[in-house]
């Protein structure tokens, strides 16, 4: 990345849908200060991925995070969504566009072409039931 490269941490303030036991608190305001539409059956609660610990979860589960487009991007800017330690087989979407399947400890997706003024990341865990180790989960934007 260039001298002007930087990173934006998106690990905090994820909306949880599908397993009420994972979330703490209850709110209807998204991380970008706008109401979050609950477009599936499940909770409308919040989770900080950095504090998530190993536990049994009932899947499928959806994690949703809204964010505004980073400022200062131009035609030459490159923006990647970097996911760390999410379970293999998890599916990631940005603004309704499937980015792909998480297939290892760390995944990077080039997302520059999908960014809008307001954006939504959707992470879906598969429909199996089991234990998920997630205390090291991380999500960030890498901008160059």
C-alpha positions in Angstrom: 0.0 0.0 0.0 1.1 3.6 -0.5 2.3 6.2 2.0 -1.3 7.3 2.4 -2.6 3.9 3.3 -4.7 3.5 6.4 -7.2 1.2 8.0 -10.7 1.7 9.4 -11.7 -0.8 12.2 -15.3 -2.1 11.7 -15.2 -4.6 14.6 -17.6 -2.8 16.8 -21.4 -2.3 16.6 -22.7 -5.3 14.6 -26.4 -6.0 14.4 -27.2 -9.7 15.2 -30.1 -11.5 13.6 -30.9 -15.1 14.3 -29.6 -15.8 17.8 -30.7 -13.5 20.6 -28.2 -15.1 23.1 -25.2 -13.5 21.2 -26.2 -9.9 21.6 -26.3 -7.5 24.5 -28.5 -4.5 24.7 -31.3 -3.4 22.4 -31.3 -0.5 20.0 -32.8 0.5 16.7 -30.1 3.0 15.6 -27.3 1.7 13.3 -23.7 2.5 13.7 -23.9 5.3 11.0 -26.6 6.9 13.2 -29.5 5.8 11.0 -32.3 3.3 11.8 -31.5 -0.3 10.8 -34.2 -2.2 9.0 -34.8 -5.6 10.4 -35.3 -7.5 7.1 -35.3 -11.0 8.6 -36.7 -12.9 11.5 -34.5 -12.6 14.5 -33.2 -10.0 16.9 -32.3 -6.4 16.3 -29.5 -6.4 18.9 -25.8 -5.4 18.9 -22.5 -7.2 19.2 -18.8 -6.1 19.4 -16.9 -8.8 17.5 -13.7 -8.1 19.5 -15.4 -9.2 22.8 -17.2 -12.3 21.3 -16.2 -15.5 23.0 -16.4 -19.2 22.2 -19.9 -20.4 22.7 -22.6 -22.6 21.2 -24.7 -20.6 18.7 -27.9 -21.5 16.9 -27.4 -20.9 13.2 -28.2 -19.5 10.7 -26.9 -16.2 12.0 -26.5 -12.9 10.3 -24.2 -10.1 11.3 -24.9 -6.7 9.8 -22.8 -3.5 9.9 -23.6 -0.2 8.2 -20.8 2.3 7.5 -20.4 5.5 5.4 -18.1 5.6 2.5 -14.6 6.6 3.6 -13.7 10.2 2.7 -10.9 11.2 0.4 -11.3 8.3 -2.0 -10.6 9.0 -5.7 -10.4 7.0 -8.9 -7.0 5.6 -8.0 -7.9 4.6 -4.5 -8.1 1.0 -3.6 -10.3 -0.2 -0.7 -10.4 -3.8 0.6 -12.6 -5.4 3.2 -10.3 -7.5 5.4 -11.8 -10.2 7.6 -9.9 -12.1 10.2 -10.6 -15.4 11.9 -14.2 -15.8 10.8 -15.3 -19.4 10.5 -14.5 -21.1 7.2 -17.7 -21.3 5.1 -19.0 -18.0 6.2 -20.5 -15.9 3.3 -19.8 -12.1 3.1 -21.9 -9.5 1.1 -21.5 -5.8 0.6 -24.5 -3.8 -0.4 -26.3 -6.9 -1.6 -23.4 -8.0 -3.7 -21.9 -11.4 -2.7 -18.2 -11.0 -2.1 -17.4 -14.6 -1.5 -16.9 -17.5 0.9 -14.4 -17.1 3.7 -11.9 -19.9 3.2 -9.1 -19.3 5.7 -8.0 -17.4 8.7 -7.9 -14.1 6.8 -9.7 -13.0 3.7 -9.4 -9.8 1.7 -12.0 -8.6 -0.8 -11.5 -5.7 -3.2 -14.6 -3.5 -2.7 -13.8 -0.2 -4.3 -16.3 -0.7 -7.1 -19.2 -1.6 -4.7 -18.9 1.4 -2.3 -21.8 3.8 -2.0 -22.4 6.8 0.2 -23.9 4.4 2.8 -22.8 0.8 2.8 -23.9 -2.5 4.5 -21.8 -5.5 5.2 -23.7 -8.7 5.7 -21.9 -11.8 7.1 -23.9 -15.1 7.1 -22.9 -18.2 9.0 -24.1 -21.5 7.5 -27.1 -23.4 8.8 -25.2 -26.0 10.8 -25.4 -25.9 14.6 -22.2 -26.0 16.7 -19.6 -24.2 18.6 -17.9 -21.2 17.0 -14.6 -19.7 18.2 -14.8 -16.1 17.5 -12.9 -14.1 20.1 -10.3 -13.0 17.5 -12.8 -12.0 14.8 -11.9 -8.7 13.1 -13.3 -6.7 10.2 -11.6 -3.6 8.8 -11.3 -1.5 5.6 -7.7 -1.2 4.2 -7.4 1.9 2.0 -4.5 2.7 -0.3 
